[in-house]
């Protein structure tokens, strides 16, 4: 075999190996989370997952970790659950809350953009058990990777864990509503009792007007306004390809 032929074979092998390596290399995306609500959002879990649906499925029973995240803002147990989920890769928790009007950026590695999606789960900090869950599907990830688009914007769905009942009062005229609660957040949380029936994750549909009126009459409009959570879209997730 001549040296020229040997050289061409070696170059061909290198090219094949290089193609195979690049084809299986993870793609890195920059995920920027912007808090457009009137309250802080908690440290979050961010993860890539097979398929398009998040691990917090509507109408499914909530996991202990999801309840813990949405009730306390602590993502530790939720992260442990995701790390043990075979359909999830590169799950991690963020280090701090994102205050109203602020943004935070994170890098997410996705093994297979063609078949995976990116998800965010975070607690709305002044609630009983309300989480914002945002997802970016595989079509968007592929479009970013192929430079068909520069940026993809997603908004959150606002979910209740189902572990607690909706806050309610008998009448906003009663003076004893939240008599022992020092602030509006504590009052709101005390009005949401433990759900003793079958628990399921569901969409948040807003607070009853009687609840808002009762809290406003006791704590004032400014503090009450800071408790209002939109039913969707207050958290914006921007995804770009890392260059």
WOFEN-V304275 format. One record per helix or strand of 3 or more residues. SS is the DSSP state (A for helix, B for strand). FROM is the first residue (numbers start at 1). LEN is the number of residues. If there is no record, write none. Layout:
# WOFEN-V304275
((SS;FROM;LEN) (SS;FROM;LEN))
This chain:
# WOFEN-V304275
((A;3;22) (B;27;9) (B;45;6) (A;64;9) (A;76;8) (B;88;6) (B;103;8) (B;116;9) (B;130;7) (A;138;8) (B;152;9) (A;184;7) (A;209;11) (A;221;5) (B;232;10))
